[in-house]
């Protein structure tokens, strides 16, 4: 009797001749290796420079950590640092002051960015040039812009550009940054913020404007709507709702994180000291109180999160748009 010398393929029995699952994707480990090759360095950087510091800051906030980042167990104070920060008049004043600042800078930045987007979206000649001109300030460092504002435009002496213009009208020189009464320094800070930020949010609005279907405007014209104010209020602005909410939230968060321009324009002055400036001097300045500084940073982060969530809920962020 003849005996077959054929050998069944491994894994063929009971599987209908199909290869095992591990052999159907021979390049799976290569894909995973490629993924971690590109993502790994960024993930490690994010872990080392963001996540671990945040967790360690939360840990320090429960200790009397002066001049050290490794407090001893007997230095544990619980919520004492949080209570001290909330009872500190300088910290609460900085929060109130910059809440008022945010109330001014948020609508101004929003309105200027939207106005620029509407104007440049209609431009047909040299469109790329004008968009680049308004966007380039966003690439400028806050430190460099602050020095230009402080030393050239709002110098405070007769040779500054702003005082030179006032001198043409017979107005005396204004100490823009060195006199808290009247608070002219707010004009310097607000104009600096507007110059840097408006270009970025303008690009976001332009991108949203280009996604609005043209047939909506055509239908409005047929129905008798006049170009300009009517189409803006009834078509353009409703179509920009999602982008508008996102822009408002980004501007608000950036307002509470203000630091560079205040540090370089005014310094550590009590009459115009943002929360981050106060926390910087508390944790890394002469006090070196890392426990209180960490507690204040977490309080500020919690306030930003709460205000952002309330703003998003009030404006309907994340809700499905009506079709």
Secondary structure, 3 states (H helix, E strand, C coil): CCCCCCCCCCCCCCCCCCCCHHHCCCCHHHHHHHHHHHHHHHHHHHHHHHHHHHHHHHHHCCECCECCCCCCHHHECCCHHHHHHHHCHHHHHHHHHHHHHHHHHHHHHHHHHHHHHHHHHHCCCCHHHHHHHHHHHHHCCHHHHHHHHHHHHCCCCCCCHHHHHHHHCCCCCCCCCCCCCCCCHHHHHHHHHHHHHHHHHHHHHHHHHCCCCHHHHHHHHHCCCCCCHHHHHHHHHHHCHHHHHHHHHHHHHHHHCCCHHHHHHCCCCHHHCCHHHHHHHHHHCCCCEHHHHHHHHHHHHHHHHHHHHHHHHHHCCCCCCCC
